Amino acid sequence: MIIRKLVLFGIMALLALAGCEKDNPVSTEKTPFVISTKIDSAWNISGNEKYLVEVKADDPQGVSDLKTAQLTIIDSQENIIFQDSLFDDGGAQSSGSGDLIANDGVFRNQYQATQITSNPGLYYFQIVVEDKEGNQSVIAGDTVEFSLSSPLLLTSAWSPDSLLARDKKFTFAAEVRDTANTGAVINAWFDLTPHNGTQLLKRYALYNDGDVENHDDYVAGDSLFSSIEDTSFGAGRLGWYDLKFQAQNEFGSVSNVIIRPVYIENKAGVIYNTDIPDTLKIPQTGTKNLKIRAWVTDPQSNLDVDSVYCRIQDKLGNFLSNNFKFILNDLGQNGDDFINDGIYTLVLSINSENNPDNYTFYFNMRDKAGNLSNTRLDYTVFVK
């Protein structure tokens, strides 16, 4: 990570540590000492993100002897422009500080850039830790650039205009520029929302790992981020949606947003096979199971299947139980052999009170977008 130091601070610059997380092997018999600091190197004045300032410290008498950590921010003219405390209370008295564990020697606080200054430029952050006896550590700190825009710039984004049911996979990509050359780790993604809406339906990660097979990314560590999604992307979705591409670096700086509308096609699934015994002998005593199975497939994958059911009609044309829909399952239970294998199962219990008859089974599948499949018929005969 490239960290620019503020040489005009003279002696203060000699105390600055190289990198966002720096080792400070300064320790005396009584004084507390700083182990490391974490300060974002670039802060965006025009954004509303919060930036974490952290110092990890210790004391010869143990971390329980640490009392306070004081932050002082100095401008390029060596004027103090801001002072505040960092906290090690686990958020008990400082809910917005970002501190996680009380009394672990890690002091934290979070700030928006405009809490510090509205003027672009380089600023020096000084941190001093004090123990309960009043002993103070050597000054630790770093320089931070305040600017009017995020160092991240999303220059372009790509996605299909339409996601058709016949397509087996889709590639999504974005180009992200680190304009400040911070070298920070960048994460990129796109959010799926209703067209012209704000409700987040799902967030999808974009990758920059050089994994062509799984992410369609050819060069790790460049400015291009991409991902591959399969047909299940359209499960439960039909119509126009928005894809909102964005990126964020490890310091919390967020890029601009690029929105691309997309039409998602969703076609009905198919019941392509069923299995019912041609004849079932009604037991004279006790019960006998009638196992009914249906094989289904959906263009958006079987994740799009909402329900598979059948209605049963006798030879007089009457549907049993007032046209009741008997639900089949693919959960690997209640007679179903394997979970999520696309074979749905229903087990009916037959006893001596059932009458001989010819039955027609009407099978249908409904998907999560509301599409209804073809109706497939199968038959069985109950005999004494």
C-alpha positions in Angstrom: 0.0 0.0 0.0 1.4 3.4 -1.0 1.4 5.8 2.0 2.5 9.4 1.4 4.3 11.0 4.3 4.2 14.7 5.2 7.8 15.7 5.2 7.1 19.3 6.1 6.1 18.2 9.6 9.8 17.9 10.4 10.2 16.0 13.6 6.6 14.7 13.5 7.4 13.0 10.1 10.2 11.1 11.8 7.6 9.7 14.2 5.2 8.6 11.4 5.1 4.9 10.7 5.4 3.3 7.2 2.1 1.7 6.0 -1.4 1.7 7.3 -0.5 -0.9 9.9 2.9 -0.3 11.4 5.0 -2.0 14.1 6.3 0.2 16.9 8.7 -1.7 19.1 9.0 1.3 21.5 8.8 0.1 25.1 10.2 1.2 28.4 9.8 -0.1 31.9 6.8 2.1 32.8 5.5 3.8 29.6 2.7 2.3 27.5 3.7 1.6 23.9 1.9 1.5 20.6 2.0 -1.9 18.7 0.3 -0.8 15.5 -2.1 1.7 14.0 -4.7 1.5 11.3 -5.8 4.7 9.5 -7.4 4.9 6.1 -5.0 6.7 3.7 -7.7 8.5 1.6 -10.8 10.1 3.0 -13.7 11.3 0.8 -15.0 14.7 1.9 -18.0 14.5 -0.5 -19.1 11.1 0.7 -20.9 10.0 3.9 -18.9 6.9 4.6 -17.3 6.4 8.0 -13.6 5.8 8.4 -12.0 3.8 11.2 -9.1 5.1 13.3 -7.5 2.4 15.4 -4.4 2.0 17.7 -3.3 -1.3 19.3 -1.3 -0.7 22.5 0.2 -2.4 25.5 1.8 -1.6 28.8 4.5 -3.2 30.9 1.8 -3.6 33.6 -0.6 -5.2 31.1 -3.4 -3.8 28.9 -5.6 -3.3 32.0 -3.2 -0.4 33.0 -4.1 1.5 29.8 -6.4 4.4 30.3 -6.9 6.6 27.2 -5.9 7.1 23.6 -5.9 10.6 22.3 -6.2 11.5 18.6 -4.8 14.9 17.3 -5.1 16.0 13.7 -2.7 18.6 12.3 -2.9 20.4 9.0 0.0 21.2 6.6 0.6 24.5 8.4 1.1 22.5 11.7 -2.2 23.8 13.1 -4.2 21.5 15.3 -7.6 21.2 13.7 -9.2 18.3 15.6 -8.9 16.4 18.8 -10.9 13.4 20.1 -10.6 10.2 22.1 -10.4 6.7 20.9 -12.2 4.0 22.9 -11.6 0.6 24.3 -14.9 0.0 26.0 -16.5 -2.5 23.5 -19.0 0.2 22.6 -20.5 0.4 26.1 -20.2 4.2 26.3 -19.3 4.8 22.6 -21.8 2.9 20.4 -20.5 4.6 17.3 -16.8 4.1 17.9 -16.6 0.7 16.2 -14.8 -0.8 19.2 -15.6 -4.5 19.5 -14.0 -5.9 22.7 -13.6 -3.9 25.9 -10.2 -3.7 27.6 -8.2 -5.6 24.9 -5.7 -2.8 24.3 -7.3 -1.9 20.9 -8.7 1.7 20.9 -11.1 2.8 18.1 -13.3 5.5 16.8 -15.0 6.3 13.5 -15.5 9.6 11.7 -16.9 11.0 8.6 -14.4 13.1 6.7 -16.5 16.3 7.1 -16.3 15.9 10.9 -12.6 16.6 10.6 -12.4 19.2 7.7 -14.1 20.2 4.5 -10.8 21.3 3.0 -8.9 18.9 0.7 -5.3 18.3 1.5 -2.9 16.2 3.5 -3.3 15.9 7.3 -1.2 14.3 9.9 -2.9 12.0 12.5 -1.2 11.8 15.9 -2.1 9.2 18.5 -0.8 9.1 22.1 -1.8 6.4 24.5 -1.8 7.1 28.3 -1.8 4.7 31.2 -3.5 5.1 34.6 -0.3 6.5 36.1 -0.2 9.3 33.5 2.7 7.8 31.5 2.3 8.5 27.8 3.5 6.5 24.8 5.6 7.9 22.0 3.5 9.6 19.3 2.3 7.3 16.5 0.4 8.2 13.4 0.1 8.6 9.7 -0.8 11.0 6.9 -4.2 11.0 5.3 -5.3 12.6 2.1 -8.7 14.4 2.2 -10.3 14.8 -1.3 -13.6 15.9 -2.7 -14.2 12.6 -4.5 -13.7 8.9 -3.8 -10.4 7.4 -5.0 -12.5 4.7 -6.6 -14.0 5.3 -10.1 -16.3 2.8 -11.7 -15.6 3.6 -15.4 -17.9 1.0 -17.0 -20.1 -2.0 -16.4 -21.4 -4.7 -18.6 -24.3 -7.2 -18.5 -26.6 -8.8 -21.0 -29.6 -6.7 -22.0 -31.9 -9.7 -21.6 -31.4 -12.9 -19.7 -33.2 -15.5 -21.8 -34.3 -18.8 -20.5 -32.5 -20.7 -23.2 -29.1 -19.3 -22.2 -27.1 -21.5 -19.8 -24.8 -18.9 -18.2 -24.4 -15.1 -18.1 -21.3 -12.9 -17.5 -21.4 -9.6 -15.6 -18.4 -7.3 -15.4 -17.2 -3.9 -14.2 -14.0 -1.8 -14.5 -12.8 -0.1 -11.4 -10.0 2.5 -11.3 -8.0 3.2 -8.1 -7.4 6.9 -9.1 -5.4 7.7 -5.9 -3.1 4.6 -6.4 -3.7 3.7 -2.7 -3.1 0.0 -3.5 -6.0 -0.9 -1.2 -8.0 -4.1 -1.6 -11.1 -3.5 -3.7 -14.4 -5.4 -3.6 -16.9 -5.0 -6.4 -20.5 -6.2 -6.8 -23.8 -5.6 -8.3 -27.2 -5.3 -6.6 -30.4 -6.7 -8.2 -33.4 -4.4 -7.6 -36.8 -3.9 -9.2 -36.7 -1.6 -12.2 -36.6 2.0 -10.9 -36.9 0.7 -7.4 -34.6 0.5 -4.3 -35.5 -2.8 -2.7 -32.4 -5.0 -2.6 -33.4 -8.4 -3.9 -29.9 -9.9 -3.9 -26.3 -8.8 -4.0 -23.9 -10.6 -6.3 -20.1 -10.5 -5.9 -17.7 -9.6 -8.8 -14.3 -11.2 -8.8 -10.7 -10.2 -9.8 -9.0 -13.5 -9.1 -8.0 -14.8 -12.6 -10.5 -17.7 -12.3 -11.7 -18.0 -15.9 -13.8 -21.1 -15.4 -15.8 -20.0 -12.4 -15.8 -16.2 -12.7 -14.8 -15.4 -16.4 -12.0 -13.3 -14.9 -8.7 -13.6 -17.0 -6.2 -11.5 -15.0 -6.0 -11.4 -11.3 -5.3 -8.0 -9.7 -6.2 -5.8 -12.8 -9.0 -3.3 -13.0 -11.6 -5.7 -14.4 -14.0 -7.6 -12.1 -16.4 -10.2 -13.3 -18.7 -13.1 -12.4 -20.7 -15.9 -14.0 -24.3 -16.7 -13.1 -26.3 -19.7 -14.3 -29.9 -20.1 -15.2 -30.9 -20.1 -11.6 -30.4 -16.3 -11.7 -33.9 -16.1 -13.2 -35.6 -18.3 -10.5 -38.7 -16.5 -9.3 -38.1 -13.5 -11.5 -39.8 -12.2 -14.6 -39.8 -8.8 -16.2 -37.5 -5.7 -15.9 -35.0 -5.2 -13.2 -32.0 -3.0 -12.5 -28.4 -4.1 -11.9 -26.5 -1.5 -9.8 -22.8 -1.9 -10.0 -20.5 -0.4 -7.3 -17.1 -1.0 -5.6 -15.6 -0.2 -2.2 -12.0 -0.4 -1.0 -10.8 -1.7 2.3 -10.8 1.8 3.8 -14.5 2.2 3.2 -14.3 4.5 0.1 -17.2 3.8 -2.2 -17.3 4.3 -5.9 -20.0 5.8 -8.1 -22.9 3.6 -9.2 -23.6 2.4 -12.7 -27.1 1.1 -13.3 -27.9 -1.2 -16.1 -31.5 -2.4 -16.8 -32.1 -6.0 -17.7 -35.1 -8.0 -18.8 -35.3 -11.5 -17.2 -37.3 -14.1 -19.1 -38.9 -16.8 -17.1 -40.5 -19.8 -18.9 -42.7 -22.5 -17.4 -41.2 -25.8 -16.4 -42.1 -29.2 -17.8 -43.3 -32.4 -16.2 -41.7 -34.9 -18.6 -42.5 -38.2 -16.8 -44.7 -39.7 -14.2 -45.0 -43.1 -12.5 -48.1 -44.7 -11.0 -48.8 -48.5 -10.8 -51.2 -49.4 -13.6 -53.2 -51.5 -11.1 -53.6 -51.5 -7.4 -55.3 -54.2 -5.4 -57.4 -52.8 -2.6 -56.3 -54.5 0.7 -59.0 -56.4 2.6 -57.5 -55.4 5.9 -55.0 -52.8 6.9 -53.5 -50.3 4.4 -51.4 -50.2 1.3 -49.2 -47.4 0.0 -49.7 -45.9 -3.5 -46.5 -44.2 -4.5 -46.8 -41.5 -7.1 -43.8 -39.8 -8.8 -43.3 -37.0 -11.2 -40.1 -35.9 -13.0 -39.8 -32.1 -13.6 -37.4 -29.7 -15.1 -37.4 -25.9 -15.3 -35.4 -23.6 -17.6 -34.4 -21.4 -14.6 -33.2 -24.6 -12.8 -35.3 -26.5 -10.2 -34.7 -23.6 -7.8 -37.6 -22.0 -9.6 -40.1 -24.7 -8.8 -42.7 -23.6 -6.4 -44.9 -26.6 -6.2 -45.8 -29.9 -8.0 -49.2 -31.3 -7.4 -51.9 -33.6 -8.8 -55.7 -33.7 -8.9 -57.5 -37.1 -9.0 -60.6 -37.8 -11.1 -62.7 -40.9 -11.0 -64.3 -42.6 -14.0 -67.5 -40.5 -13.6 -65.5 -37.3 -14.1 -65.7 -36.2 -10.4 -62.5 -34.8 -8.9 -61.8 -36.3 -5.4 -62.0 -34.1 -2.3 -63.5 -31.1 -4.2 -60.7 -30.9 -6.7 -58.1 -31.0 -4.0 -54.5 -30.4 -5.1 -52.3 -33.2 -3.6 -48.8 -31.8 -3.1 -45.7 -33.9 -4.1 -42.4 -33.2 -2.4 -38.7 -33.4 -3.3 -37.4 -33.1 0.2 -36.0 -36.6 0.6 -38.8 -37.5 3.1 -42.4 -38.8 3.2 -41.6 -41.4 0.6 -39.3 -39.3 -1.5 -35.9 -41.0 -2.2 -33.5 -38.1 -2.7 -33.6 -34.4 -1.9 -33.6 -31.9 -4.8 -33.2 -34.5 -7.5 -36.1 -33.2 -9.6 -38.3 -36.3 -8.8 -41.3 -35.3 -6.8 -43.2 -37.9 -4.7 -46.6 -38.4 -3.1 -47.6 -41.4 -1.1 -51.3 -42.1 -0.6 -52.6 -44.6 1.9 -55.2 -47.0 0.5 -57.5 -49.2 2.7 -60.5 -51.5 2.4 -62.9 -48.6 2.4 -61.6 -47.5 -1.1 -63.9 -48.6 -3.9 -62.8 -50.1 -7.2 -62.5 -47.4 -9.8 -60.5 -46.1 -12.7 -58.6 -43.0 -11.7 -57.0 -40.2 -13.8 -54.2 -38.2 -12.3 -53.7 -34.6 -13.6 -50.1 -33.4 -12.8 -49.0 -29.7 -12.9 -46.0 -27.7 -11.7 -46.1 -24.0 -10.8 -42.9 -22.0 -10.7 -42.0 -19.0 -8.5 -42.8 -16.5 -11.2 -46.3 -17.9 -11.4 -45.9 -19.9 -14.6 -47.9 -23.1 -14.9 -46.4 -26.1 -16.6 -48.0 -28.5 -19.1 -50.7 -30.9 -17.7 -49.5 -34.5 -17.7 -52.0 -37.3 -17.3 -51.4 -40.8 -15.8 -53.8 -43.6 -14.9 -54.4 -46.4 -12.4 -57.1 -48.9 -11.7 -58.2 -49.9 -8.2 -59.4 -53.5 -8.1 -60.7 -55.8 -5.3 
